[in-house]
């Protein structure tokens, strides 16, 4: 079976803490359009809220779950694809710097 990449934008692998609907999660990869996240608890709701701290600034993202993979990962029991519907400009600057190979301070 051939695995065809369906992503429109380049992703950067990054294992970092974040919160998803006020629960702990781990970022696995990031792009301008979405995130790969391993949550401790699968989020429920039409709109999902993700918070991450970059350079002492809290970035609030809104989006939707695009897919869920129920395979055991190092970070948790599943992995979700998060599609961003709303993000501040600082988020896009953060991602652009990562895509250019410039790492930035990331906290949660």
C-alpha positions in Angstrom: 0.0 0.0 0.0 1.3 3.5 -0.9 1.1 6.3 1.7 0.2 9.5 -0.2 1.0 12.8 1.5 -2.1 14.9 1.5 -0.8 17.9 3.4 -0.7 21.2 1.6 1.9 22.9 3.7 5.3 21.9 5.1 5.4 20.6 8.7 8.2 20.8 11.2 8.5 18.0 13.8 8.4 19.5 17.3 7.7 17.6 20.6 6.5 20.3 23.0 3.8 20.7 25.7 0.6 22.6 25.0 -3.0 22.6 26.3 -6.0 21.5 24.3 -9.4 22.4 25.7 -7.6 23.1 29.0 -6.1 19.6 29.1 -2.5 18.6 28.7 -1.2 17.5 25.3 2.0 17.3 23.3 2.7 18.9 20.0 4.2 16.4 17.5 4.4 18.6 14.4 3.4 22.1 13.3 2.6 23.9 10.1 0.8 27.1 9.0 -2.4 25.2 8.6 -2.4 22.8 11.5 -0.9 20.8 14.2 -0.2 17.1 15.0 -1.1 16.6 18.7 -1.1 13.8 21.1 -3.6 14.7 23.8 -4.0 13.1 27.2 -7.8 13.2 26.7 -9.5 13.3 23.3 -11.1 16.8 23.0 -14.8 17.0 22.3 -16.7 19.9 20.6 -17.1 21.5 17.2 -14.5 24.1 18.0 -11.2 23.0 19.7 -9.0 25.5 21.6 -5.2 25.1 21.8 -2.9 27.3 23.9 0.9 27.4 23.6 3.4 29.9 24.9 6.1 31.2 22.6 8.6 33.9 23.8 6.5 34.6 26.9 3.4 35.2 24.7 0.4 33.0 24.9 -0.9 32.0 21.5 -4.6 31.0 21.4 -5.6 28.9 18.4 -9.0 27.7 17.4 -9.7 24.9 15.0 -11.2 21.5 14.3 -10.1 17.9 14.5 -9.5 16.6 11.0 -8.6 13.0 12.0 -7.9 10.8 14.9 -5.4 7.9 14.9 -6.0 5.4 17.8 -2.4 4.1 17.8 -0.3 4.1 20.9 2.2 6.9 20.7 5.1 7.8 22.9 3.1 10.9 24.1 -0.3 9.4 24.6 -3.0 6.9 23.5 -3.9 8.7 20.2 -2.7 11.3 17.7 -5.0 13.9 16.2 -4.8 16.2 13.2 -5.8 19.8 14.2 -6.8 22.2 11.4 -6.5 25.8 12.4 -9.4 28.1 11.8 -8.2 31.1 13.8 -4.7 32.1 15.0 -2.9 35.3 15.9 -0.3 36.7 13.6 2.4 35.8 16.1 1.6 32.1 15.5 2.4 32.4 11.8 5.6 34.3 12.5 6.6 31.5 14.9 5.9 28.8 12.3 7.7 30.7 9.6 10.8 30.9 11.8 10.6 27.2 12.4 10.3 26.5 8.7 13.4 28.6 8.1 15.3 26.6 10.7 15.2 29.3 13.4 14.2 27.7 16.7 12.4 30.0 19.2 11.7 29.8 22.9 8.6 27.6 23.6 6.9 27.2 26.9 3.6 26.0 28.3 
